[in-house]
Amino acid sequence: MRGRVSGEQYTQFDNPDPFASPVWRSPVYRTPELVIWIVQLLRLVWRVLWFVFRHPGVDVMAGVVLLVWLNAGWQGVAVMMGATVAALATLQLAFPRWFARLVSAPAGNRWRWWCYRRRWQAVMTITRLAPLYQGRVLLPVLGRVTSSRFTDRVSVGMVSGQSPKDFADRAEGLAHGFGVRQCRVRAGRPGAVTLELVRRDALAEPMSALPIPDAADLRALPVGRREDGNLLTLRLHGTHLLIAGATGAGKGSYLWGLIRAMLPAMAAGLVRVLACDPKLMELAFGRDLFEQHGRYAADPADIAALLEDAVADMQDRAARFAGKQRDHTPTPGYPFTVVMVDEIAFLTAYQADRKLRERTLAALATLTTQGRAAGYAVVAALQDPRKEVLNIRNLFPDKIALRLDEPGQADMVLGDGARDRGALCEDISPDPQTGAGVGFIRLETDPDPVRVRAAFVSDADIRAMVAAYAVPAWRSAPIGGDPA
């Protein structure tokens, strides 16, 4: 067999040692140049046909331009281009939303996709997210890019065997590799993740108080701004809200932002607020407002009595609704009731009177476990999120974590794994100009924390709110009656 082999197929490497074992090269087969040209031509044809198939819009545009050029020359093409620019300008001026949806948003998404595509292979390889399998480098697949003014959401198809945690562990490297401020990893469908890449900080500047809405939507109360630049809305009807943050983190901005957004419903008698203010500082500014549209208490004994009265009213309302309706609809007779507690830790852990502490905790536990269907919501703020301080924190479906002192506290408030998903609460600046009101929100319907900032409601705004809203209609309406 070896005698019939010649040329370059088997050649022994030069070795001056006559006693060394022979070392042989693998066979080398020379491909004819004509075959190489034919293969490359077929590849080119296939890629052109695939591009034509994947981009029908481009095909139609190219066909129209070619048809106009054949019939009217370059003058016709110039007129057509001018008409197109004029039509786009008219669309932008007359229908800006349609222009953004049909023109600017797709163009921006495509541009950002190309920006990530340029760096994709290098970043994936350097961050060790492109594994080597059987001598081949397997790259995660870059999918769709959705861009906004401040953030990009990049869909990524993972390589077999990868998990979202692999990307989360390398989020910092991805952020630096793509030249963005921060990268957060969101779990998607099986086999895919979404990278949330923050290009600009939409929350760097403080916001003034939002205007009082004409009508209050209890499922979407505007209180601030999200990291993507969109309006931050919070739901109170059908849930409870816990706000945790260190001193000066901006908890009051959320409390007063919610009250400000509910003012039209409070004036109509559809909402009442039961304010518990053990510090005598935050909610005392609006004491007249609460006494007109609900109730105010500051002494621990008065707060315990207020909460127990709320429990009794809630249970009476639930007994009236039993067998007739499952969801609460606010009416002047049965208004939606918000129990707002500032510094709940003082009432549940630091209160010296053990009996008052137990009464308060029992009432809050009852309200948070039974109040949603009967039209009650608890909004609580605290500084120390430890379990021994507030052992009912898991009864709050929606949570907001502002600036916290320790890295592990983010998981205490938002749930396990929140910090790994990007909720770095300990990194929020203590400077009120840049960090007050900044935090992360985690909703019952979405396990991923979202960075947000509340609008600042000043003392002058609170005084104007108190002066503008008088005795509500529900004071003069009879309370009671059977629900429809």
TORKOL-616911 format. One record per residue: x negated, y negated, z of N, C-alpha, C in turn; residue in one letter. Coordinates in steps of 0.05 Angstrom, whole numbers, plus 5000, padded with zeros to 4 digits. Atoms other than C-alpha are relative to their C-alpha. Example, Ala and Ser with C-alpha at 12.3 -4.5 7.8 and 13.67 -1.06 7.14 Angstrom:
2
498250245000475450905156498249765000A 501650244999472750215143501549785014S 
//
This chain:
484
498350245000500050005000498349755000M 501750244998494449515018498549964974R 501550045025490949644952501649854979G 498450145020496849354913500549715008R 499650284991496748694953497649844992V 502350175008492448134925500749715005S 499550294998491747374926500249915029G 499850134974494046974987501850155019E 498149874982498947475015498850115025Q 501449914976494047795062497149914997Y 502850105000487547455078499050005028T 501149994973483047575137498649735006Q 501350244991480846965176497050045002F 503049984997473346825175499350045029D 500949944973470147115236497150114998N 502849915002462447175243499450255015P 500549764983463147745293500850244983D 499349765017462748395252501550215015P 498649804984465548795310502849915009F 497350104992471848365320502150134984A 497849895014478548635302500949814978S 499150185021481248365236502549855007P 497750174995486247795240501149934973V 498850045026491147735183502049785000W 497950205003495347165158502550124989R 497549915011502647235141500149954970S 499950035029504447305068501049724993P 499350265010505146655029501250034972V 498649985026510246614973500449724989Y 499850265013509946024925502749984986R 497450045013516945764907499549834974T 500350155025517345534834501149715004P 499150284998517944774828502749964989E 497450035013524044844783502250075020L 498049914980527745214838500449785022V 499850224980526144654888501649774990I 498450225011528844124841503050074998W 497249925003535244524829501449995028I 498849994973536444624904500549725010V 499650274990535343894921502249854985Q 497850135015539943674864502750105010L 497549904989545444134890500749885027L 499550124974544543854960501049714997R 499150275005545243144933502949994990L 497249995010551543314894501950075022V 498249924978554543654955500449775019W 499750224982553143054999501749784988R 498350215013556242574949502950095000V 497249905000562443004942501250005028L 499150014972562943065018500649725009W 499550284993562342315026502649904987F 497650085014567742204974502550115013V 497849874987572242695009500649885028F 499750104973571042395078500949715001R 499550295000572041665058501849934976H 498250065022578241595014500449704996P 499750295003578840855030497849874984G 502250115016571940705004500250084971V 499749915028573441114942502049824985D 498050175014579640704927498949724995V 501250275004575940044938497950004977M 502049985021570140264894501350034972A 498649975025575040484840501349744991G 498850255007578739824842497949804990V 502250185008572239424838499050074972V 501049915026569839844779502149944978L 497950055020576539774743500149704993L 500050295005576539014752497649924984V 502550075014569338964729500150084971W 499849915028570739364666501949844984L 498050145015576738954648499649695001N 500350294998574938244672497249915005A 502850094996567438244683499549915029G 500850084973563837944742501849785010W 498150214991568737354743502450125014Q 497749874987574437814759499350115028G 500949904974570438144815499749785020V 500350224982568837464844502749895010A 497350094993576137254842501350195020V 498849804981578237904876498749985027M 501350034975573037814930500949755015M 499050244988575237104943502850035011G 497249964991582537314948500050185024A 500149834977580637864996499249855025T 500950164977576837375042502349825009V 497850174993582736895040502250155014A 497949844988587637445057499250085029A 500949934973583437665116500049765019L 499950254984582736945141502949945008A 497150054994590336855136501050205021T 499249804981591437505173499049945028L 501250064974586737295229501449765013Q 498750234989590136625238503050055006L 497149964996597336855231500650245019A 499549764984596937545264497350105012F 502649924989590637585307499950285011P 499949734990592838235340499750214978R 500249815023593838585274497249994988W 502750025011587138315249498050155018F 501849854982583638585311500450304998A 499449715001587039255305499150124974R 500549885027586039355230497249944989L 502550095013579538985215497749995020V 502350054983575138735271499350245019S 500549784982575939325319498750244986A 501349785014574439875268497149934990P 502750085008568539465241498150005023A 501750004976565839355311499350285009G 500649724992566540095328498050134982N 501849885019562940295265497149895004R 502650124996557339805278498650115025W 501149894976556340045349499350304997R 500749735005556440765325497350024985W 502550005014550840605277497749935019W 502150074980546840275334499250235017C 500749764984547340905376498850224983Y 501149785017545941355317497149964995R 502850055005539241015305498250115022R 501649914977536741195375500850275010R 498849774988540741825385498050235005W 501949784998535442355371497849955020Q 502250064982529942005408500950005029A 499150014973534041865470500850275011V 499249744991537042555474497650185005M 502449834996530242875466498449925024T 501650104978526542435516501450055027I 498549954975532042515569500550305004T 499849714998531643275557502950105000R 497349915005538843335535500250144973L 500149865025536743655469498450255004A 501649764993534744375488498950134975P 501349855021530344825446501150295001L 498949735001533645475424499150144974Y 501149845022530245995380498549834980Q 501750165016525345485355501449764987G 498550235012530744965337500849815023R 499150204981532344315373503049954995V 497150035001539844275388500849735012L 499250274991542443565392503049995007L 497150054995549043375426501149834977P 498850125023553843125374501149725008V 499050274996555142375372502749984986L 497350015010562642285364500949714996G 498850265004567241695362499149795020R 500850224983565241015391502249805000V 497950214996570540545419498749775014T 501550234990567739855431501949785009S 498650244991570339255470498049785004S 501850234997567338585488497750065020R 501949954978563738875548498950285001F 500849724997563439635543500350154974T 499749805021562740215495500750275012D 499449724991565940895504499250184977R 501249835021561941415466500850295006V 499349724997564742115456497750174991S 502349835006559442655458500950295002V 499649714999560043395440497550135011G 502349884987555643785487499150254986M 501149745009551044355468501150225018V 499049784984553445035490498250055024S 501449964975551545145562499549755016G 500350244985551244415581502549935015Q 497750084983555744085633499949705003S 500150294995557743365648498049925021P 502050074980553143395708497349964988K 502650045013547143465662499749714990D 500150275010548942795631500149805024F 499850184977550742475699497249985013A 502750014988543842665726498049834985D 501850155017540642295668501249734991R 498550245008545341695666498149764999A 501750234999539941205685498149994976E 501749995024535341445629501549944975G 498450065024541041405579500549704999L 499650295001542440685600497649854990A 502450145010535240465590499450084971H 500549925028534640865526501749864980G 498250145019540640535494500049705005F 500250294995538939845523502549885011G 497550104988545339755564499549975030V 500350054972546439535636500450255017R 499349774983549440175662501450214983Q 498749775013551740865639501550165020C 498449834983557341255671501150234983R 499149765014559441955651502850075008V 497249924995566842125645500550274988R 499349745010569242835639502249984979A 498050005021573142965575501250284996G 499049735006576043575541497750205003R 502249804997572244225549498049994977P 502250025020565544185514499349724992G 500650285008565443425511500049835025A 500050214980563942825554500349734987V 499850285010565042075547498049845016T 501950184988559341595561501249725000L 499150274997561740925587497549825004E 502450175001556140435569500749715003L 499350284994556539735599497949824988V 501950195013553239215554499849745014R 499950264986555438585590501750035025R 498549984975558038475661502349804999D 497650175001565138215656500849905027A 499350084972565338135732497949835013L 502250164989559237695741501049745012A 499050264990563237055751502650045015E 497449984985568736975804502349894984P 497650085013575836895781501749835019M 498150154984580636375806502750155001S 497549864996587536585829501750024975A 498349965023591936875775502749855003L 497450144997598436495759502150195010P 497849844989604636735795501750094976I 498449915023608437175745502949925002P 497150065000615537025724501750225012D 498649774989617737725744497950195010A 501949824988614238225789500650294991A 499949725007612938925762498550155022D 501249874977611739345824498250244992L 501849795009608239875782497649894985R 502350135013603339375751499749725009A 500350274988601738785796497349894992L 502650115008596238345767498549885023P 501650104978590638215817497249924992V 502750065006584138145779499350104972G 501149925026579838415722498550265002R 501549755002576939085701497449954987R 502750035011569839205678500149974970E 499950035029572039255605501249734992D 498950265007575038555609503049995001G 497149994999582238775613501149925028N 498750084975587138555667500150245019L 499749794980586938955732502849985012L 497349984988593939165754500150235019T 499749804979595639555816502950085003L 497349904995601739985829500450035030R 499349964972605039955897502550185003L 497549844998611940265884499450294994H 500549725003611141005895497350095008G 502749924992604241015926499249845025T 501250154979599840765983497249934992H 502650115009593440365977498249965025L 502050044979587140386021497749834988L 502150185009581939826014497850005022I 502249984981575139936047497749824990A 502350175007569339446049498849885024G 501450124978564139136093501049715004A 499250284995565038446124499249824978T 500550195022565537916070500050134973G 500049875026566538426014502249914983A 497850105016573038105992502650165002G 497549854997578638536020502449825000K 497850195000582937926031500949924972G 499250075028582837775956502050194989S 498049805010586538425942502649975015Y 497550024984591538325999501649764990L 498550245008593337615978500650014970W 499349975028593037795904502550164996G 497649845001598338325915502449835009L 497850164991602637845955500849794979I 499450215020601937305902501550124976R 498749885023604037795847502850095007A 497349924992610238005888501849775007M 498450234991612737305903502749984986L 497450015012618237305850502050215011P 498249794989621037965876500749945029A 499450074972620437715948502149785001M 498050225001624337085930502850114992A 497449885009629737515897501150205020A 499049814980630437955959499550294993G 500549725008627738575925497650125014L 502549914987621238615965499849855027V 500750134975619638476038497350115009R 502749934991612838496071499949995030V 500549984971611338726142497049985004L 502950064997604638416159499150065028A 501249944975600338696214497249885000C 502550165002594538226230498750005028D 501349994973590638456292497749805003P 502250194998584837986275500949715003K 498950274998589437366274498549804982L 501550185017585337086217501050024971M 499549975028586837366148502949944992E 497250025008594437436144501449775015L 498750214985595936886195500449754983A 499650235017595236376139502850004987F 497449985012601736626110502250095019G 498149904980605436756175502949914993R 497350095007611336316154501250154977D 499049855023611836676088500950285008L 499249734992612037356121502549995018F 497650024983617137136173502549944984E 497850065017621536886117500750234982Q 499649795019620637486073499450275012H 500649754988619638036123499649975030G 500650014972616138046190497049995004R 502950034995609437866221499550085029Y 500849924973605938166282497049995002A 502850014995599038056312499150155025A 500749864976599138336382500350304996D 499849715004597739086384502650135008P 497449904992604139226422502149934980A 498050095020608238816373499650164974D 500549855024604839176315501150295002I 498949734996606539856344503050004999A 497150025002613739636353501049964972A 499250055028614039366282499850264984L 500349765015611340016254502150215007L 497949814991616240436295502749924989E 497550095012622040006271500050074970D 500149945028619640106200500550304996A 499549715002619540866211502950065004V 497249954995626540856239501749914976A 498550095024629140446180499550184976D 500649825022625540896131501550265002M 498649744996628541526161503049964997Q 497250055005635441216162500649974970D 499650035029634641016089499850274986R 500349745012632241716071502550175005A 497549854994638442016106502249914982A 497950105017642941566065499650094971R 500649925028639341746000500250304996F 500249715003639242496014502350114984A 498049875017642842885960501349814980G 498850205019644442245920497949904980K 502150095018637842015891497350075011Q 502749924992630542215892498049775000R 501850235002627241565873501449745009D 498950254989628040885904500049784978H 499850235017630440285864500549765017T 499750244982629439605898502649864995P 497550165000635939245914499949815024T 499950184976637538665962500850155025P 499249854976640839176008497850195009G 502249824993634939656005497549914985Y 502450115014628839245986497650195003P 502649864998622039545972498449875022F 501450104976618039476036497150074999T 502949965000610539376038499049955028V 501350034974607139496104497149944996V 502750095005600739106101498549975026M 501549994975595539246154497149914995V 502750095002589138846159498450125023D 501749874980583439196196501450225016E 498549784988587139836209498350165020I 501749864982581040126245500349915029A 499750104973582239676305502550135013F 497549894989589239976313499850305004L 500149714999587340706302497650115015T 502449894987580440766334498949825022A 501350184981578040146371501949895021Y 498150104981584439986409499550135027Q 500649894973583140056484502350155012A 497749864989590140266501500650254984D 499749745014590641006484502950044990R 497249965008598241016482500849834976K 499550175023598640426435498650114975L 501549885023593340756391501550244989R 498649765009597241406388502749934987E 497550095012603841046374499649894972R 500650125026600740646318499250214979T 500949795019597341246286502350184992L 497749825007603641676290501949864981A 498250155018607841126257498849984972A 501350025026602741026201499950274986L 499949735013602241776189502750064989A 497249955010609841816183500649844975T 499550175023610141236135498550094975L 501649925024604641496090500850284990T 499149735009607542206088502850004989T 497149995007614942036080501049754986Q 498950255008615441326057500349954970G 500150075028614141345982502750034987R 497449965013620841635960502149825011A 498050174987624641186008499549704994A 500550285007621540545980498249865020G 501950124981615940426031497250054989Y 502849975008608640306014498349885022A 501950104980602740216062497549914986V 502550115010596939766043498349945024V 501850024976591239826093497249924992A 502850095005584439486096498450075025A 501849934978578539706139497149974992L 502850035005571039636145498550265003Q 501449754995568940316171501750244990D 498349795012571540896128499650285012P 500549734989569141466173502650145009R 497749844993574042026188500949965029K 499250044972573841916263501249725004E 498850274998575841186251502850014989V 497449985013581641336204500450284989L 499849725008583442076201502350054981N 497849975020589441946154499349884974I 500850135025585341646098500750164975R 499349835024586942236052503049984994N 497150035006594342046056500549764982L 499850235019592841436012499350104972F 500749905027593341655939498149824985P 501750195014590041025912498149865019D 502050104982583640755940498249804985K 501950205011579040155929497649995020I 502450024983571840155955498449764990A 501550245005568339475958497150055009L 502849974991561239345982499950165027R 500349834977559339886033497150015009L 502750014988553339966079498350244993D 501549755004551340686065500850134974E 499349865025551041096000502250205003P 498049794996555241656029502849905004G 497350114994561041196046501849994975Q 498450015025563241155973501650254997A 498649745002565041895974502050025022D 498150004978568541796041502649864991M 497750155008573241286010501350114975V 499049935026573941505938500250304995L 499949715004573042255946497350104992G 502549875006567442745935499249964970D 500950035028563242615873500449724988G 499550275011565341885865497449854994A 502650145005558241625873498550114976R 501349885023555642125822501349904974D 498750105024560741845773499649704997R 500850285005557841145781501049805021G 499050194979561140845844497849945019A 502350074983554840535872500849765017L 498950224984558340125926497849865016C 502150134984551940005966498349814984E 501650185017548839645906501449744994D 498550255005554239105903498749775016I 501450234988551138425918501649895024S 498750134977552638115987500549704995P 499650285007552537435953502949964992D 497250035007559837195952500549914972P 499650105028558836855885500050234980Q 500249785019557037515851501250265009T 499149744990559538065896502650015014G 497450004985565837845933502350094982A 497749905015571838235909499250224980G 500949795019567538715866500150275014V 499849734989568939445878500750214979G 499249785018571040105849502750115009F 497449904994578140355845500350284989I 499449735009580341075841502950065005R 497249964999587541215825500850295002L 499149724997591641835839500150144973E 499749885027592641935764497450024985T 502650005015585241845745497850045020D 502149944980579542165784497449834996P 502450155006574241715752500249725012D 499950284989572541075791499449794978P 500350225019573040425752499249755015V 501050244987569239795770501949774994R 498050215002573839205783499149765017V 500450244983574038505814502649865003R 497550154994579738145848499749714996A 500050305002581537425834500049885028A 500350124973579936965892502449815004F 497750164992586136675926499049825023V 501150184980583836055963502049925021S 498250104979586735736025502049814989D 498150185013589835195982502250154985A 498149845014593135725939502050125020D 498249884981596036066001501949795011I 498250214990598735406028502149934980R 498050065021602035265961502050234998A 498149785001605135965962502049985023M 498350014977607835866032502049774997V 498350235003610635176015502150044978A 498349985023613835395950502450195003A 498049794998617935995972501449995026Y 498350054977623735896019501450265008A 498549774989628736366053501050174976V 499249835022629836956006503050075000P 497249945003636537195981500850245018A 499249754985636137856020500849945029W 499250074973636937476086503049975003R 497250054999643937286068501750244990S 498649765011645737966036500350205022A 499649794980648738506080498250244995P 501749775002643939086093501650255007I 498549764995647039766088501750084976G 498449905022652340106046498850244988G 500949755012651840756010498849944973D 501350045026647140785951501750124978P 498449905022650340885883499150274992A 
//
